[in-house]
């Protein structure tokens, strides 16, 4: 296996990659060619098929695993693969885990740690809500462990949703200890469940793209619907408590322009918003610094509205 981050200009390779994107185009002279985005767990690589009708180019579509043979060149300061042959790979020739970005942490270990916070929830109604998905639903558990937290920006890798959720819960744990006004059980429940809608908003890897419900509803609305399903399964669940829990999920993006239908009106909703925003931004910085791997100024970043630089650690 030749990972993309090990390729160098001038070499000729034959290797299997995930075809993450495929787009047909024409040169200025009207000659057809294909633009490909090849992916493995280390990153992506632009590929060009200058003669897509060649006998050496087999039929394939996006999200197929393909064996490519071609030359690595540099174009506009980025590596590119000029592809001469393509063969669709068969199952068993590749390990899917090699082709998707994955958390560096143990998903089983993180999930057990998340369950330890569930065990601290003393309110029986709230605990049953969390257990409805995280303890009793094996299909949900499997999907939650492997899911990403985003298509891009932050935690856009397998296990990212679990990693992000656990980090948010840990931030909330600190705030519960620092600010007695917070209802611990409500905040822990909201933190654990705040992004559960993402298991339906985004498709699983290797696609990791928005589903129809993701486009039409978004993970906040989907999450509230999932909370309603859990609440209805629990006899005599207090209406006020259900509304407070749903509000925390509805308001966890903090601002209307960031997708929250309501701004935080409860201390727990505000704390959840701070925890969610902090972890998202710090992970985004982590990924930016990892990608650039430089202590120089990185230039203006639209998300942070600032020129960024990594400090020496």
Secondary structure, 3 states (H helix, E strand, C coil): CCCHHHCCCCCEEEEEEEEEEEEEEECCCCCEEEEEEEEECCEEEEEEECCCCCCCECCCCCCCEEEEEEEEEEECCEEEEEEEEEEECCCCCCCHHHHCCECCCCHHHHHHHHHHHHCCCCCHHHHHHHHHHHCCCHHHHHHHHHCCCCCCCCCCCECHHHHHHHHHHHHHHHHHHHCCCCCHHHHHHHHHHCCCCHHHHECCCCCCCECHHHHHCCHHHHHHHHHHHHHHCCCCCCHHHHHHHHHHHHCCCCCHHHCCCCCCCCHHHHHHHHHHHHHHHHHHHHHHHHHHCCCCEEEEECCCCEEEECCCC
